[in-house]
Amino acid sequence: MSDDPIKVSEETCVGCQLCVKACPFDAIQMDDRLAVIDLTVCTLCGACVPACKFDAISMKQKEKTADLSAYEDVWVIAEQDDGVIQSITYELLGEGRQLADDLGMRLCAVLLGSGVSTQANDLIARGAEIVYLVDQPELAYFKDEPYAAVLTELVKRHKPNVVLCGATTVGRSVISRVAVATGAGLTADCTGLAIDPETKDLLQTRPAFGGNIMATILSPNTRPQMSTVRHKVFKEAEPDPGRSGEVLLQEVDPALLVSRTKRLKYVPEEDSIINIAEADFVVGGGRGLQKPEHFAILHELAEVLGGGVAASRAAVDADWIAYSHQVGQTGKTVCPKIYIACGISGQIQHLAGMSASDVIIAINKDPDAPIFDVATIGIVGDLFEIVPRLTAELRKVLGK
Ligand SMILES: Cc1cc2nc3c(=O)[nH]c(=O)nc-3n(C[C@H](O)[C@H](O)[C@H](O)COP(=O)(O)OP(=O)(O)OC[C@H]3O[C@@H](n4cnc5c(N)ncnc54)[C@H](O)[C@@H]3O)c2cc1C
């Protein structure tokens, strides 16, 4: 019992139930007059600790990093696919520049790959003052174990203050391992980052409780402060070939490059020729489409626009379209020039993934649908009439 991360003292608990009311996860039940925390449900959010007026609940504090001042610089973990730097990296460099300036520290990038030294210069052009480069054949493409082991080694070697990583499949997979291995705090899916002017801590803002509130999370006791950041939330750093910086080639123990997995072959997902996260025009469909075949009218519209097709979770859950098309809190974030929402009600979890679009056109037969609250142009009507007419008009106008 003594190893439990959170405990209720049998001596001091009076059974007042204030903690039960304070727990947002319903993890506390009363057993006679004693509060009992279900550790399989508890997220260790700590809301119950100050709620208890009798100091009966105690939570283990994370061990403090010995010397916080030894940790310097803002790091961006660069993501490359087949030697091509992914645009999320440029977005992180754009935001990282601001954080580094506010901290009075350097902006550095970390690049793992094989034969990628030219790409390191690209990172300098986008604002990195230092690029830590690990260039090894074993790192040609992403594998969890060697990537995590090498990044962990570099973090221990150079002690960065802040580490930013894309909230992509690769980023989420690797950085959680690094955070555990280094005992650092990690905040996933940040949509806002800033530096506290007094404490110099990183303020990491992200949606919480189903997107209903924005929570700002701190890691005041440990370093580095690690965050994953969603694609398309921040603007890319512009390239400037005139910028200078240093590429520092890093040697690593060959034992770190060993992996228990190997890639047999690469099969691109057939269903996602256009990456909606990158597209300038996105046509989204929801439950209003009624059946999978009806997505064809959205594909036609998207094709005329040269864009991609997105979907609400309701459509994905109904198996009408693949998950790679899902936009929202548990899907992709898109930021196109125009997002056309067809038969999507506009629940907060969907808005979390598309509300930053430049122009939102909503087509919905319900005039009270919440999507109209964020729409630049709202069309109240039947999507099965409106979408084909829109496609036909655009075909004429665009000469397609
Ligand atoms: C933890 C969590 C995470 C979630 N993550 C996501 C996420 O990432 N993305 C996401 O999308 N959702 C997510 N959801 C689900 C979300 O809450 C909604 O349930 C979902 O977005 C609803 O999808 P919808 O708008 O397609 O369906 P509905 O809410 O059922 O809306 C359908 C709309 O279609 C309109 N309509 C019907 N027929 C027509 C027609 N002929 N012409 C025009 N309009 C028509 C209706 O008026 C209605 O507004 C999440 C939920 C939870 C709890």
The ligand as an ORCA input file, in Angstrom:
! r2SCAN-3c Opt
* xyz 0 1
  C     -13.436     11.897    -26.265
  C     -14.116     12.175    -27.567
  C     -13.367     12.434    -28.679
  C     -13.982     12.739    -29.905
  N     -13.206     13.007    -30.993
  C     -13.808     13.395    -32.140
  C     -13.037     13.766    -33.284
  O     -11.810     13.703    -33.302
  N     -13.704     14.170    -34.380
  C     -15.075     14.231    -34.454
  O     -15.602     14.606    -35.500
  N     -15.811     13.854    -33.403
  C     -15.222     13.428    -32.242
  N     -15.995     13.050    -31.215
  C     -17.442     12.865    -31.428
  C     -18.226     14.171    -31.364
  O     -18.611     14.440    -30.046
  C     -19.507     14.054    -32.203
  O     -20.236     12.946    -31.782
  C     -19.239     13.906    -33.709
  O     -18.348     14.902    -34.152
  C     -20.576     14.039    -34.447
  O     -20.369     13.798    -35.803
  P     -21.357     14.418    -36.895
  O     -21.342     15.893    -36.786
  O     -20.997     13.807    -38.180
  O     -22.749     13.780    -36.462
  P     -24.039     14.449    -35.852
  O     -23.726     15.201    -34.620
  O     -25.059     13.374    -35.759
  O     -24.468     15.534    -36.931
  C     -24.969     15.208    -38.182
  C     -25.440     16.518    -38.812
  O     -25.833     16.274    -40.144
  C     -26.921     17.131    -40.424
  N     -27.651     16.544    -41.565
  C     -28.314     15.374    -41.605
  N     -28.786     15.150    -42.847
  C     -28.401     16.221    -43.609
  C     -28.593     16.569    -44.969
  N     -29.265     15.775    -45.831
  N     -28.089     17.747    -45.404
  C     -27.411     18.567    -44.558
  N     -27.201     18.266    -43.247
  C     -27.690     17.123    -42.781
  C     -27.726     17.166    -39.145
  O     -28.517     18.323    -39.074
  C     -26.606     17.159    -38.093
  O     -26.260     18.478    -37.718
  C     -15.392     12.745    -29.996
  C     -16.152     12.476    -28.850
  C     -15.527     12.207    -27.661
  C     -16.372     11.942    -26.456
*
